[in-house]
């Protein structure tokens, strides 16, 4: 779990060295946050989906995940959100 640092909100009278120290702290914290978000994304993308939608078109689903299933009322088909190499897209299941 991330540790969130506290940063000063008043910069009156801050010295150049204090500014450099603050910048280094922000750099470190942002690198840690970026790493944690990337790890979370790998876990989320790797988890199987259990979402089954009923929509007019699959484009109505804002952020589909691999494994999502939807019934598209406009086409009358079930579609699955699949990953093929570097492309992810909705594919007909029937």
N, C-alpha and C positions, 0 to 999 in steps of 0.2 A: 504494500500500500504506500502511496506517495506521502511524503512529509511536505507539507506546504509551509514555506518560509514566510515570515512577515517582513515587509519592506517599509521603510520610512515613507510617510506621506507628506512630510514637510522638508523641503530641500533648501531652506534658507540657511545660509552659512555653511553649507556642506563643502568640505575640502576636496581638492582634486584626487587625493589618495582615497578618500571615502567613496568618491564617485567610481573610481576604478574598482574598489572592493565590491561595491554594489553591482557593478557590471559583471564581474567574475561570478558573483553569487547567482545573478540572473542567468548567466550562460550555463552554469552547472545545473541549476534547477530546470531550465528548459530542455537540456539534454536528457535529464532523468525522466521528465514528463514525456518527451517524444518517445523514448525507449519503452516506457510503460504503455503508452497508447499503441505502439506497434505490436507489442506482445498481446495486448487485449484484442487487437484486430485479428491476429492470427488465430487466437482462441475462438473468437466469434465466427470467423469465416470457416473454421474447421468443425464447428458444432453442427450437427444435423438440424435441419429446420423442421418445425412441426406446424408451420402456418399454412392453412388452406383458406383461400379467399374465394368469394363469389363476386365477380365484377363485370361491368359491361365490356371493358377491354383490359388486357393485362397492363397496358400503359397507365392505368389508373393507380397502380400500386407504386408508391413513391420510392421505396428503398427495398427492393426484393433481395433475398439472400439465396445462395445456392441451396437447392432442395425445396424451395417453396413451390406449392401447387396452387393453381387457380383454375376456376371454371370461368371461361370467357363466354358471357351470354351473347355477345355479338357474333362470335364464330360458332358457338355451340360445342366447343371443344374444351377438354381439360388440357392445361399447359403446365409444364414444369420449368423452373428456372435452373438452367444447367450451365456448367462451365466446360467449354471445349477449348483446350489449350489456353490462349490468352484472351478469349472472347467468352463473355457470359451473355446469355440471351434466353428468351422464352421459346420453348420447343413444344410442339404438339405431342401429347401423350397417347392420343387415339386416332 
